Amino acid sequence: MLVTLEELKEYLRIDTNDENVLLQTLLETATKLCTDITRKESTEAYEDLGSEAKTAVFYAAAYLYEHREEANHRELVLTLRALLSNVREEGF
């Protein structure tokens, strides 16, 4: 996995293990969302993108965590598309 649970917890400044299950789920969702946006066929292909990919996953997971109850998914996708526009595949 491109971003580990521990890296995400550090990014979000979370010191406890109380929300590990939630954070792991959000991390998996964020990774899948970013993979879909870049039109990569696998997570491994997405991981080869490096720091841009990692930044996008951090952003997506943090957004989903901080806006659990009122997330604007359209806004999230538009932001991720902008972040990942230079590595997005032309087509599937």
N, CA, C and O of each residue as an XYZ file, in Angstrom:
368
protein
N       0.846     -1.183      0.000
C       0.000      0.000      0.000
C       0.885      1.237      0.000
O       1.910      1.288      0.680
N       0.476      2.217     -0.764
C       1.250      3.443     -0.941
C       1.410      4.235      0.356
O       2.500      4.720      0.662
N       0.334      4.362      1.106
C       0.347      5.069      2.388
C      -0.050      4.073      3.461
O      -1.069      3.394      3.336
N       0.744      3.983      4.507
C       0.434      3.066      5.600
C      -0.498      3.731      6.608
O      -0.648      4.953      6.632
N      -1.103      2.916      7.417
C      -1.983      3.421      8.466
C      -1.204      4.350      9.400
O      -1.705      5.406      9.786
N       0.000      3.966      9.756
C       0.813      4.791     10.660
C       1.157      6.141     10.035
O       1.158      7.157     10.729
N       1.447      6.165      8.734
C       1.730      7.427      8.058
C       0.492      8.326      8.043
O       0.592      9.536      8.242
N      -0.667      7.724      7.806
C      -1.905      8.502      7.799
C      -2.194      9.063      9.184
O      -2.591     10.221      9.313
N      -1.999      8.255     10.216
C      -2.226      8.725     11.580
C      -1.284      9.874     11.918
O      -1.686     10.831     12.579
N      -0.052      9.790     11.475
C       0.899     10.879     11.704
C       0.458     12.130     10.945
O       0.511     13.235     11.486
N       0.026     11.961      9.702
C      -0.447     13.071      8.882
C      -1.645     13.768      9.537
O      -1.739     14.995      9.531
N      -2.553     12.974     10.098
C      -3.752     13.517     10.741
C      -3.513     13.915     12.195
O      -4.391     14.482     12.846
N      -2.321     13.613     12.694
C      -1.947     13.896     14.085
C      -2.858     13.172     15.073
O      -3.376     13.758     16.024
N      -3.031     11.890     14.815
C      -3.830     11.036     15.683
C      -2.877     10.117     16.446
O      -2.082      9.399     15.839
N      -2.960     10.142     17.779
C      -2.035      9.378     18.610
C      -2.607      8.073     19.146
O      -1.850      7.217     19.604
N      -3.905      7.904     19.100
C      -4.518      6.709     19.673
C      -4.826      5.686     18.582
O      -4.743      5.972     17.387
N      -5.180      4.499     19.030
C      -5.561      3.424     18.118
C      -7.074      3.251     18.036
O      -7.560      2.307     17.414
N      -7.812      4.150     18.654
C      -9.265      4.026     18.749
C      -9.965      4.005     17.390
O     -11.002      3.359     17.240
N      -9.414      4.694     16.415
C     -10.080      4.816     15.115
C      -9.344      4.073     13.995
O      -9.524      4.388     12.819
N      -8.533      3.108     14.353
C      -7.737      2.402     13.345
C      -8.583      1.748     12.257
O      -8.224      1.797     11.080
N      -9.686      1.145     12.637
C     -10.539      0.471     11.645
C     -11.111      1.492     10.668
O     -11.086      1.280      9.456
N     -11.622      2.585     11.193
C     -12.154      3.651     10.346
C     -11.068      4.202      9.430
O     -11.287      4.349      8.228
N      -9.912      4.504      9.982
C      -8.822      5.073      9.196
C      -8.346      4.120      8.108
O      -8.038      4.553      6.998
N      -8.285      2.839      8.412
C      -7.869      1.860      7.406
C      -8.891      1.807      6.267
O      -8.519      1.724      5.097
N     -10.159      1.855      6.609
C     -11.213      1.860      5.584
C     -11.122      3.115      4.713
O     -11.230      3.032      3.490
N     -10.925      4.268      5.340
C     -10.803      5.509      4.586
C      -9.550      5.507      3.709
O      -9.562      6.038      2.598
N      -8.483      4.915      4.209
C      -7.250      4.821      3.437
C      -7.438      3.952      2.197
O      -6.964      4.298      1.115
N      -8.121      2.841      2.353
C      -8.404      1.963      1.217
C      -9.316      2.660      0.207
O      -9.109      2.552     -1.002
N     -10.322      3.375      0.706
C     -11.240      4.109     -0.165
C     -10.503      5.213     -0.911
O     -10.703      5.394     -2.112
N      -9.656      5.948     -0.209
C      -8.889      7.036     -0.826
C      -7.954      6.498     -1.912
O      -7.835      7.097     -2.980
N      -7.302      5.392     -1.646
C      -6.398      4.786     -2.627
C      -7.163      4.343     -3.859
O      -6.719      4.578     -4.983
N      -8.305      3.708     -3.664
C      -9.128      3.251     -4.787
C      -9.647      4.433     -5.595
O      -9.643      4.392     -6.825
N     -10.086      5.467     -4.925
C     -10.574      6.665     -5.588
C      -9.480      7.289     -6.455
O      -9.728      7.651     -7.605
N      -8.295      7.412     -5.914
C      -7.175      7.991     -6.661
C      -6.766      7.092     -7.824
O      -6.440      7.582     -8.905
N      -6.782      5.801     -7.607
C      -6.464      4.852     -8.684
C      -7.464      5.001     -9.821
O      -7.083      5.010    -10.991
N      -8.724      5.116     -9.484
C      -9.767      5.285    -10.499
C      -9.603      6.609    -11.257
O      -9.765      6.654    -12.476
N      -9.287      7.664    -10.543
C      -9.147      8.972    -11.178
C      -7.977      8.985    -12.159
O      -8.064      9.603    -13.220
N      -6.894      8.312    -11.810
C      -5.737      8.279    -12.716
C      -5.901      7.232    -13.811
O      -5.083      7.141    -14.727
N      -6.964      6.447    -13.705
C      -7.268      5.402    -14.679
C      -6.188      4.331    -14.743
O      -5.900      3.782    -15.807
N      -5.597      4.045    -13.590
C      -4.613      2.972    -13.504
C      -5.356      1.657    -13.297
O      -6.378      1.607    -12.613
N      -4.834      0.611    -13.889
C      -5.511     -0.681    -13.813
C      -5.294     -1.383    -12.478
O      -6.071     -2.262    -12.106
N      -4.254     -1.006    -11.764
C      -3.973     -1.669    -10.496
C      -3.381     -0.674     -9.508
O      -2.886      0.388     -9.886
N      -3.444     -1.042     -8.251
C      -2.850     -0.213     -7.211
C      -1.343     -0.137     -7.389
O      -0.731      0.895     -7.117
N      -0.746     -1.235     -7.849
C       0.705     -1.254     -8.057
C       1.117     -0.216     -9.101
O       2.112      0.485     -8.915
N       0.371     -0.114    -10.185
C       0.671      0.881    -11.222
C       0.523      2.289    -10.657
O       1.283      3.189    -11.014
N      -0.450      2.474     -9.781
C      -0.653      3.779     -9.164
C       0.504      4.116     -8.236
O       0.963      5.258     -8.202
N       0.975      3.133     -7.485
C       2.062      3.359     -6.534
C       3.345      3.798     -7.222
O       4.176      4.462     -6.603
N       3.522      3.445     -8.479
C       4.711      3.846     -9.233
C       4.753      5.345     -9.519
O       5.775      5.855     -9.976
N       3.669      6.048     -9.260
C       3.614      7.481     -9.548
C       4.383      8.318     -8.538
O       4.728      9.463     -8.830
N       4.658      7.778     -7.367
C       5.488      8.473     -6.385
C       4.777      9.488     -5.528
O       3.664      9.257     -5.056
N       5.442     10.633     -5.329
C       4.980     11.613     -4.350
C       3.627     12.232     -4.695
O       2.855     12.551     -3.791
N       3.327     12.408     -5.967
C       2.022     12.973     -6.338
C       0.898     12.038     -5.905
O      -0.139     12.479     -5.410
N       1.117     10.764     -6.097
C       0.122      9.776     -5.709
C      -0.057      9.753     -4.199
O      -1.181      9.697     -3.701
N       1.038      9.796     -3.485
C       0.985      9.757     -2.026
C       0.264     10.993     -1.476
O      -0.554     10.891     -0.562
N       0.572     12.136     -2.036
C      -0.083     13.378     -1.607
C      -1.585     13.317     -1.841
O      -2.368     13.745     -0.993
N      -1.984     12.789     -2.981
C      -3.412     12.681     -3.300
C      -4.120     11.729     -2.344
O      -5.243     12.004     -1.921
N      -3.487     10.625     -2.001
C      -4.096      9.675     -1.056
C      -4.221     10.313      0.323
O      -5.260     10.188      0.971
N      -3.172     10.996      0.777
C      -3.251     11.705      2.059
C      -4.405     12.700      2.044
O      -5.195     12.752      2.986
N      -4.501     13.483      0.985
C      -5.554     14.497      0.886
C      -6.939     13.845      0.921
O      -7.814     14.277      1.671
N      -7.130     12.819      0.117
C      -8.439     12.169      0.032
C      -8.834     11.540      1.362
O      -9.971     11.695      1.809
N      -7.913     10.841      1.991
C      -8.220     10.194      3.276
C      -8.520     11.244      4.346
O      -9.449     11.078      5.136
N      -7.742     12.316      4.371
C      -7.972     13.382      5.345
C      -9.314     14.059      5.114
O     -10.039     14.358      6.063
N      -9.640     14.300      3.849
C     -10.921     14.923      3.525
C     -12.077     14.032      3.986
O     -13.025     14.507      4.612
N     -11.989     12.756      3.676
C     -13.049     11.824      4.072
C     -13.160     11.724      5.590
O     -14.262     11.590      6.122
N     -12.044     11.788      6.283
C     -12.049     11.725      7.746
C     -12.656     12.993      8.351
O     -13.502     12.923      9.242
N     -12.222     14.129      7.865
C     -12.659     15.397      8.447
C     -14.089     15.772      8.068
O     -14.735     16.542      8.779
N     -14.588     15.237      6.957
C     -15.939     15.569      6.481
C     -16.823     14.320      6.441
O     -17.606     14.131      5.510
N     -16.689     13.488      7.441
C     -17.424     12.214      7.473
C     -18.921     12.383      7.272
O     -19.558     11.569      6.603
N     -19.469     13.414      7.835
C     -20.922     13.550      7.826
C     -21.458     14.457      6.736
O     -22.647     14.400      6.422
N     -20.615     15.291      6.151
C     -21.108     16.210      5.137
C     -20.137     16.335      3.963
O     -19.969     17.421      3.407
N     -19.511     15.245      3.593
C     -18.533     15.266      2.502
C     -19.188     15.639      1.178
O     -20.269     15.157      0.839
N     -18.514     16.500      0.448
C     -18.945     16.876     -0.889
C     -18.061     16.090     -1.855
O     -16.958     16.522     -2.189
N     -18.548     14.949     -2.294
C     -17.729     14.048     -3.102
C     -17.387     14.648     -4.461
O     -16.335     14.344     -5.022
N     -18.234     15.469     -4.980
C     -17.935     16.139     -6.257
C     -16.730     17.045     -6.089
O     -15.822     17.043     -6.921
N     -16.719     17.819     -5.015
C     -15.599     18.705     -4.712
C     -14.309     17.906     -4.523
O     -13.255     18.296     -5.024
N     -14.395     16.803     -3.810
C     -13.236     15.948     -3.580
C     -12.678     15.416     -4.896
O     -11.471     15.473     -5.128
N     -13.542     14.908     -5.747
C     -13.101     14.350     -7.029
C     -12.480     15.424     -7.913
O     -11.468     15.175     -8.568
N     -13.070     16.609     -7.939
C     -12.511     17.696     -8.747
C     -11.117     18.089     -8.256
O     -10.221     18.342     -9.061
N     -10.941     18.138     -6.955
C      -9.631     18.469     -6.399
C      -8.613     17.386     -6.728
O      -7.482     17.690     -7.106
N      -9.009     16.122     -6.585
C      -8.102     15.024     -6.895
C      -7.751     15.001     -8.381
O      -6.610     14.716     -8.744
N      -8.714     15.295     -9.232
C      -8.422     15.370    -10.673
C      -7.387     16.449    -10.957
O      -6.501     16.259    -11.791
N      -7.493     17.568    -10.275
C      -6.513     18.643    -10.459
C      -5.137     18.209     -9.955
O      -4.127     18.456    -10.615
N      -5.095     17.575     -8.806
C      -3.821     17.104     -8.248
C      -3.155     16.063     -9.138
O      -1.930     16.018     -9.246
N      -3.974     15.225     -9.776
C      -3.443     14.082    -10.518
C      -3.514     14.265    -12.034
O      -3.277     13.314    -12.779
N      -3.830     15.453    -12.489
C      -4.051     15.657    -13.924
C      -2.841     15.315    -14.791
O      -3.004     14.831    -15.912
N      -1.646     15.557    -14.294
C      -0.476     15.294    -15.125
C      -0.065     13.822    -15.169
O       0.819     13.455    -15.943
N      -0.688     12.981    -14.356
C      -0.366     11.541    -14.376
C      -1.572     10.702    -14.777
O      -1.505      9.473    -14.775
N      -2.662     11.356    -15.115
C      -3.889     10.649    -15.491
C      -3.744     10.053    -16.892
O      -3.291     10.724    -17.819
N      -4.125      8.815    -17.030
C      -4.082      8.134    -18.316
C      -5.130      8.720    -19.259
O      -6.179      9.186    -18.813
N      -4.850      8.698    -20.543
C      -5.788      9.212    -21.543
C      -7.095      8.410    -21.569
O      -8.174      8.986    -21.707
N      -7.001      7.130    -21.442
C      -8.181      6.274    -21.461
C      -7.883      4.962    -20.768
O      -6.750      4.705    -20.363
N      -8.889      4.147    -20.637
C      -8.712      2.890    -19.923
C      -8.034      1.856    -20.770
O      -7.810      0.735    -20.315
